[in-house]
Amino acid sequence: MQQTSASITTERKHSHVEICLHREVCFDSTPTGLKAYAFEHNAAPEIDASALDLSTSFLGRNIGLPLMISSMTGGYGDALALNRTLAETAEKYDIPLGVGSMRQTLESASHRDSFAIVRKAAPNAPIYANIGAPEVAAGLSREQLAILIDLIGADALIVHLNPAQELFQPEGNTAFSGFLDKLQNVTATAGVPVIAKEVGCGISARVARRLADAGVQAIDVAGAGGISWQKVEEYRYLSQFPEENRFSPSALGELLNWGIPTADCLTDLRQLRGSCPEYAPLGVIASGGIRDGLDIAKSIALGADLAASAQPLLKALHAGTLDRTIETWMNDLRAVMFLTGSATIEELKRAPIHKKH
Ligand SMILES: Cc1cc2nc3c(=O)[nH]c(=O)nc-3n(C[C@H](O)[C@H](O)[C@H](O)COP(=O)(O)O)c2cc1C
């Protein structure tokens, strides 16, 4: 029986979760670059560790702490339970949640409940819709945009940029021509803020400028250091075509680890926001290899408004330790705030941090 594009998308979303849970698909040696930074210790913090305020705001909304559950899933049967738990967690901690790519909802009416569940389980948390650059480049109608946003009562729309993933994906779509013009149509008509994110190869200031010029209000850098989507898709490719060699063996290693480390994206964007007033309002999310509350704190001191995490939270959910993971990260964050004398997240943004020699 011939597969429809909707059934291919459904199958792919399921296999992504399974591969990210059970296979070694992270960048070699987790090179986010964040470990190279250290905070300057404040021996006289003059604040109380019991009275730290982790709340902050993003895209005009107050949130409980500077953490977002990054876009992951939806569009197949088992995704409903995953998204329900992720949404309940977002609601509990008052943090944003991104759903996975909603391409499937544009191809078929089945499994829409696996997305719609998030708004039911999280009536108040900020929820972000998600669609890929290839779908944007192909042209999204107003009706299609309305499906994405209305289905989950989205507070913002994330457009993911994933050229390396599409390049490695067995059935990938690498037609990115005209993307920025089409993105401009989306930002003008979506009716909600648009966030541009990578999926693990990072966004430079040079690219961020072009995205902001197209009307994007925030950038999620999703830099190198966490999941390598080249590795995920290479795994899927080799399971379908075990004998085929797409890239020369010497190039493959470097291509599988292709991308800008998360910390480099953040310092690049900090420089852009600091030196060009027209880009100062651009929101910045740090993601790609965020693994604890220290990574969150460093990201904020390096210029992010909040950090986001995907695979570690998926693994924690699978292990039944999602709440414990988030609370441990909150404790890490509180420790850094106290030891840098930062009573609030705004103060943490100004905490002295240095690259180690
Ligand atoms: C199982 C899984 C599915 C994902 N699906 C999407 C997606 O549909 N859309 C998207 O923008 N990013 C997707 N991502 C990428 C994440 O949002 C994130 O950018 C990336 O995994 C890097 O973050 P991490 O190192 O914390 O995992 C997915 C990640 C995981 C683990």
The ligand as a Gaussian input file, in Angstrom:
#p B3LYP/6-31G(d) Opt

LIG

0 1
 C       11.840000      14.034000      20.120000
 C       12.110000      15.415000      19.619000
 C       11.325000      15.939000      18.619000
 C       11.541000      17.233000      18.148000
 N       10.684000      17.777000      17.210000
 C       10.794000      19.095000      16.901000
 C        9.819000      19.735000      16.105000
 O        8.855000      19.114000      15.662000
 N        9.965000      21.069000      15.838000
 C       11.030000      21.779000      16.331000
 O       11.097000      22.987000      16.111000
 N       11.977000      21.193000      17.050000
 C       11.890000      19.883000      17.372000
 N       12.826000      19.291000      18.169000
 C       14.064000      20.037000      18.485000
 C       14.041000      20.650000      19.854000
 O       12.974000      21.560000      19.985000
 C       15.386000      21.335000      20.181000
 O       15.560000      22.471000      19.344000
 C       16.589000      20.425000      19.988000
 O       16.309000      19.090000      20.358000
 C       17.786000      20.897000      20.824000
 O       17.483000      20.940000      22.180000
 P       17.950000      19.805000      23.241000
 O       19.428000      19.697000      23.134000
 O       17.493000      20.340000      24.553000
 O       17.258000      18.537000      22.873000
 C       12.626000      18.007000      18.666000
 C       13.421000      17.455000      19.695000
 C       13.173000      16.180000      20.179000
 C       14.045000      15.634000      21.268000

